[in-house]
Every structure is written in structure tokens, then in C-alpha cells.
Amino acid sequence: MENKKNILAVVAAVLVAVVGFFGAFKLINEEDVKEALDDVELVSNIYNVGYTDNVYNRYVVVSERVELEKFLGKFTNVKDLLDKYDDSYFKDKSLALIYETTSNGAVSIKVNKLEVVGNGTTLEIDYSKEATADVGTAVMSGFLIVVEVPKSVKMISD
């Protein structure tokens, strides 16, 4: 019986050591990721791409030009975007695309906050709609927020 207690004590000690090692590794890994993300500069641009009701997913991360072409195929006035983001851009980065509509032509979109979170896998965005005139119009508008993000980003959260 004493022998079994000694064996169990050794097994328990080994388990505690293994869990402690991997716990420390996880903390170091998260710290490294957080430090790397602090150096990431996020660039965003807002384009008036016109209204369409043909967008089923308003939050999309594209990592290849062909995905960008497919998404932008729903809009007009996007040639500048296609020219700017060629195949060479997508070797190192991805694009986060957020499509937002307004029911008033006298409204614009303003990006308030951009941050990469979740070990680098999620773009967190905060944006608002702002009136650009005292009198509105009854014209539907569509805006595309384009954010240049690291390849690690796979999701968008608002």
C-alpha cells in the first residue's frame, strides 16, 4: 500500500510539473503575440461603393486577390481598389472588408477604433455614422471600410 502511495505521489508531481511548464509556455506565447501586435499599424480607408442588397456577409476577411474580386463584383466604382490591392499585396497581408449602408445620403462613416485582438486572429472595429448636412436625403448609400491587416486575422468583431 505504501508503494502505491509513493507511485501516486511521483505521478502527481510529474503532472504538476508538466502543467506548470505548459502554463508558463502559454503565458510567454501570449505575451510575445501581444507585443508583436502592438507594432502592427492598421490602415483603413472608406469608399462610397453604392448601395446593394446583394451582400449576405457584411464582415469579410479576404486573403487572396480572387476573393477580393469576388466580393467587389457586387459593387460599382471599385476599380481603384482592385488596382491598389494586387497579388503582391496578399503575399504578406489580408484585407478586412466591412460593408455598411445608410438610408440617408447625408451620412458618412467614421472609424473610431481599430485593434487586433485574440492572439492576432480578430480585428476589433468601432465605427459610427455621422451626419454631413442638416438636411438629409432619401437616398440609400453604401460604404466599404477597407482595413489592411496581418495574415493572422481571420475574423472581424464590432
C-alpha positions in Angstrom: 0.0 0.0 0.0 2.9 2.3 0.9 4.4 1.6 -2.6 1.2 2.7 -4.3 1.1 6.0 -2.4 4.7 6.7 -3.4 4.0 6.0 -7.1 0.9 8.2 -7.0 2.9 11.0 -5.4 5.5 10.8 -8.1 2.8 10.7 -10.9 1.1 13.7 -9.3 4.4 15.6 -9.1 5.2 14.9 -12.7 1.7 16.1 -13.7 2.1 19.3 -11.8 5.4 20.0 -13.4 4.1 19.3 -16.9 1.0 21.5 -16.4 3.2 24.2 -14.9 5.6 24.1 -17.9 2.8 24.3 -20.5 1.1 27.0 -18.5 4.3 29.1 -18.5 4.8 28.4 -22.2 1.2 29.6 -22.9 1.8 32.9 -21.0 5.1 33.5 -22.8 3.4 32.8 -26.1 0.5 35.2 -25.4 3.0 37.9 -24.3 5.0 37.5 -27.5 1.9 37.8 -29.6 0.6 40.8 -27.7 4.0 42.6 -28.1 4.1 41.8 -31.8 0.5 43.1 -32.3 1.4 46.4 -30.6 3.8 47.1 -33.5 1.1 46.4 -36.2 -0.1 49.6 -38.0 -3.6 49.3 -39.2 -4.5 51.3 -42.2 -8.2 51.9 -43.0 -9.9 53.7 -45.9 -13.6 54.2 -46.5 -15.1 54.1 -50.0 -18.5 55.1 -51.2 -19.3 52.0 -53.3 -23.0 52.5 -53.8 -26.0 50.6 -52.3 -26.6 47.0 -52.9 -28.8 44.5 -51.2 -26.7 41.7 -52.6 -24.3 41.4 -49.7 -25.0 38.5 -47.4 -21.9 38.8 -45.2 -21.1 42.4 -44.3 -17.9 41.4 -42.5 -15.4 39.6 -44.6 -11.6 39.0 -44.4 -10.0 38.2 -47.8 -6.5 36.8 -48.1 -6.3 36.5 -51.9 -7.0 38.8 -54.8 -9.5 36.4 -56.3 -11.6 36.7 -53.0 -11.4 40.5 -53.2 -12.6 40.4 -56.9 -15.5 38.2 -56.0 -16.6 40.4 -53.1 -16.2 43.6 -55.0 -18.1 42.2 -58.0 -21.3 43.3 -56.2 -20.3 47.0 -56.4 -19.6 49.8 -58.8 -16.8 52.3 -58.7 -14.2 49.8 -57.3 -11.5 49.9 -60.0 -9.2 51.9 -57.7 -9.5 49.2 -55.0 -8.7 46.4 -57.5 -5.7 48.4 -58.8 -4.3 49.1 -55.3 -4.5 45.5 -53.9 -2.8 43.2 -56.4 -1.4 39.7 -55.9 1.8 41.0 -54.4 -0.1 42.8 -51.6 -1.7 39.5 -50.5 1.6 37.7 -50.0 2.1 39.3 -46.6 -1.3 40.8 -45.7 -5.0 40.4 -45.8 -7.9 42.9 -46.1 -10.8 43.2 -43.7 -13.9 44.5 -45.5 -16.9 45.9 -43.7 -19.9 47.0 -45.8 -22.3 49.5 -44.1 -25.4 51.0 -45.5 -27.2 54.2 -44.7 -30.7 55.3 -45.5 -29.7 58.9 -45.9 -27.3 60.3 -48.4 -26.2 63.0 -46.0 -24.4 60.5 -43.7 -20.8 59.4 -43.7 -18.9 56.7 -41.8 -16.1 57.4 -39.3 -13.8 54.7 -37.9 -13.2 55.3 -34.2 -11.1 52.4 -33.2 -9.1 49.5 -34.8 -7.3 46.8 -32.8 -6.1 43.3 -33.5 -7.1 41.0 -30.6 -7.5 37.3 -29.8 -3.8 36.3 -30.3 -3.9 38.1 -33.6 -6.9 36.4 -35.2 -9.6 39.0 -34.8 -9.9 42.6 -36.0 -11.9 44.6 -33.5 -13.5 47.7 -35.1 -15.7 50.5 -33.7 -17.2 52.9 -36.2 -20.1 55.3 -36.3 -22.4 57.1 -38.8 -22.2 60.9 -38.8 -24.5 63.4 -40.4 -22.7 65.5 -43.0 -25.6 68.1 -43.5 -28.5 69.5 -41.6 -31.0 68.2 -44.2 -30.9 64.6 -45.2 -31.9 62.9 -48.4 -33.9 59.7 -49.0 -31.1 58.0 -50.9 -29.6 54.7 -49.8 -25.9 54.7 -49.7 -23.3 52.0 -49.2 -19.8 52.4 -47.7 -17.0 49.9 -47.7 -14.5 50.1 -44.9 -11.2 48.6 -46.0 -8.6 47.7 -43.3 -5.2 46.4 -44.1 -4.5 43.6 -41.6 -1.9 40.9 -40.9 -2.4 37.5 -42.5 -3.2 36.1 -39.0 -6.5 38.0 -38.9 -9.4 35.7 -39.8 -12.5 37.4 -38.2 -14.0 40.8 -37.6 -15.7 41.9 -34.4 -17.6 45.2 -33.7 
